[in-house]
Amino acid sequence: HTDDVLSKSDEKPIWERTYDDIRAQSNTDALPTFEEVLRHVSGKVYLNIEMKDYSGFHPSRFVHPLVALVRQYGMHENSLYSSFRFDYIHALPWDCLSVIIRPTSSIIEYFNKRSISPVITPKPIEEMLPSEIMQFAHATSFACMLSEIDAAARDDIKKRNLFLSIYTITKDVDFDQAIREGAKAVVTDIPRELVAYRNSRFS
């Protein structure tokens, strides 16, 4: 996380910074570019690449070079592209594995104010089922918080056998609840602890 390496006295938002600016303000010499990360991990790991951009440019200007770079390092089949933004998922090539992270109306409105291609959902996002959100996004999977799974969402996920990811899991009890909800993946801030707990629960 970039916030962990920046001086606490500098409150300039991350999206207004250049890489050189971040390096100059960082508390560490080890601040790799994304390309350096790809070079280091190529063929060794799977990646969940969460796409965030606040520029207001057309999504393809960000997404297409990103996917091309991932392909260049042979990591395309090892990568999952995720975002709160429908337009970023839409901009992905057809052969990308993708997850739409359930946005709220306020998130959609925030990005629509900054985008040259605003997103208009067929009904308020809070009224859309997970499968409807996936279909609208053209995504291959769906992510949300535990608190966002109500009875209607639970039935939809089970009925349509959706690939569900849940974030952010930080307690054993939440991991157990995620499994009961049918999660195939979780996002966590405590990977070592959660892997140890998972291994104790499942042989």
C-alpha positions in Angstrom: 0.0 0.0 0.0 1.4 3.3 -1.1 0.0 5.0 2.0 2.4 3.0 4.2 5.5 4.4 2.6 4.6 8.1 2.3 5.4 10.7 4.8 2.4 11.3 7.1 2.9 15.0 6.9 2.1 15.1 3.1 -1.6 14.9 2.5 -1.7 15.3 -1.3 -4.0 12.6 -2.7 -2.2 9.6 -4.3 -4.0 10.1 -7.7 -2.5 13.6 -8.0 1.1 12.3 -7.7 3.6 11.2 -10.2 5.8 8.1 -9.6 8.9 10.4 -9.1 6.9 12.4 -6.6 6.0 9.3 -4.6 9.6 8.1 -4.7 10.9 11.4 -3.4 8.4 11.4 -0.5 8.7 7.7 0.4 10.2 6.3 3.5 11.8 3.4 1.6 14.1 2.9 -1.3 12.1 -0.2 -2.4 9.2 1.3 -4.3 8.8 -0.8 -7.5 6.8 0.2 -10.6 4.0 -2.2 -11.7 6.3 -3.4 -14.5 9.0 -4.2 -12.0 6.5 -6.2 -10.0 5.4 -8.1 -13.1 9.0 -8.9 -14.1 9.7 -10.2 -10.5 6.5 -12.4 -10.2 6.1 -13.6 -13.7 5.0 -17.3 -13.7 5.2 -17.5 -9.9 2.0 -16.1 -8.5 -1.6 -15.2 -9.4 -2.5 -11.5 -9.4 -5.7 -9.6 -8.5 -5.2 -6.3 -10.3 -7.6 -3.8 -8.9 -8.0 -1.0 -11.5 -8.2 2.5 -10.0 -7.8 5.7 -11.9 -9.1 9.2 -11.2 -8.0 11.0 -14.3 -11.3 11.2 -16.1 -9.7 9.9 -19.3 -11.6 7.3 -21.4 -11.2 3.9 -19.7 -9.5 2.3 -22.7 -6.6 4.8 -22.3 -5.8 3.1 -18.9 -7.1 -0.4 -19.4 -5.6 -1.3 -22.8 -2.0 -0.5 -21.9 -2.4 -2.2 -18.6 -3.6 -5.5 -20.2 -0.9 -5.3 -22.9 1.8 -4.9 -20.2 0.4 -7.9 -18.3 0.4 -10.0 -21.5 4.0 -8.9 -22.2 5.2 -10.5 -19.0 3.2 -13.7 -19.6 0.9 -13.1 -16.7 -2.5 -12.7 -18.5 -3.8 -16.1 -17.7 -2.6 -15.7 -14.1 -4.4 -12.3 -13.5 -7.8 -11.3 -12.4 -8.8 -7.7 -13.2 -11.1 -6.1 -10.6 -12.8 -2.7 -10.2 -15.7 -0.8 -8.7 -16.0 0.9 -12.1 -18.3 -0.7 -14.7 -16.6 1.3 -17.5 -13.2 -0.3 -16.6 -14.6 -3.8 -16.7 -16.4 -3.0 -20.0 -13.1 -1.9 -21.5 -11.3 -5.2 -20.8 -10.7 -7.6 -23.8 -13.1 -10.6 -24.0 -10.6 -13.1 -22.7 -9.9 -11.3 -19.4 -11.0 -12.8 -16.1 -12.8 -10.0 -14.3 -14.6 -9.2 -11.1 -17.0 -6.3 -10.6 -16.7 -5.1 -7.0 -20.2 -4.0 -6.0 -20.3 -0.2 -6.2 -22.8 2.1 -4.5 -24.8 4.8 -6.1 -22.4 7.4 -4.5 -19.4 5.6 -6.0 -21.0 5.6 -9.5 -21.9 9.2 -9.1 -18.4 10.1 -8.0 -16.8 8.6 -11.0 -19.5 9.8 -13.4 -18.6 13.4 -12.5 -15.0 12.8 -13.5 -15.6 10.6 -16.6 -16.1 11.4 -20.2 -18.2 8.2 -20.5 -20.7 8.2 -17.6 -22.3 4.9 -16.6 -26.1 4.8 -16.4 -27.4 1.6 -14.8 -30.8 0.2 -15.7 -32.0 0.8 -12.2 -30.5 2.0 -8.9 -27.5 -0.2 -8.1 -28.9 -1.0 -4.7 -31.9 -2.7 -6.4 -29.7 -4.9 -8.7 -29.0 -8.5 -7.9 -25.4 -9.8 -8.1 -26.1 -11.6 -11.4 -27.6 -8.4 -12.8 -24.6 -6.4 -11.8 -22.3 -9.0 -13.4 -24.3 -9.0 -16.6 -24.3 -5.2 -16.8 -20.6 -5.1 -16.2 -19.8 -8.1 -18.5 -17.8 -9.5 -15.6 -17.0 -13.1 -14.9 -17.3 -12.8 -11.1 -18.7 -10.7 -8.3 -17.3 -9.2 -5.1 -18.9 -7.5 -2.1 -18.8 -7.2 1.6 -20.4 -9.6 3.9 -22.9 -6.9 5.1 -24.1 -6.5 1.5 -25.4 -10.1 1.2 -29.1 -10.0 2.0 -31.6 -12.8 1.4 -32.3 -11.8 -2.3 -28.5 -11.6 -3.1 -27.9 -14.9 -1.3 -30.6 -16.7 -3.3 -29.3 -15.2 -6.6 -25.7 -16.2 -5.8 -26.8 -19.8 -5.0 -29.3 -20.2 -7.8 -26.9 -19.0 -10.5 -23.8 -20.5 -8.9 -21.9 -17.2 -9.1 -18.2 -17.0 -8.4 -18.3 -14.9 -5.3 -15.5 -13.0 -3.6 -15.9 -11.3 -0.3 -13.8 -8.4 1.2 -12.2 -7.5 3.6 -12.0 -10.6 5.9 -10.0 -9.9 9.1 -11.5 -12.4 11.6 -11.9 -16.2 11.7 -15.6 -15.8 12.3 -16.0 -13.7 9.1 -14.0 -16.3 7.1 -16.5 -19.0 8.3 -19.4 -16.7 7.4 -17.9 -16.1 3.9 -17.7 -19.8 3.4 -21.3 -20.3 4.4 -22.3 -17.6 1.9 -20.6 -19.6 -0.9 -17.5 -17.5 -1.3 -14.8 -19.0 -3.6 -12.3 -16.2 -2.7 -11.7 -13.7 0.0 -9.7 -10.5 0.3 -7.8 -10.0 3.5 -5.3 -7.8 5.3 -4.0 -10.8 7.3 -3.1 -13.4 4.7 -0.7 -15.5 6.8 -3.1 -15.8 9.7 -6.1 -16.5 7.5 -4.2 -19.2 5.5 -3.2 -20.9 8.7 -6.8 -20.8 9.9 -8.0 -22.1 6.5 -5.6 -25.0 6.6 -6.8 -25.9 10.1 -10.4 -26.0 8.8 -9.8 -27.7 5.5 -7.4 -30.5 4.9 
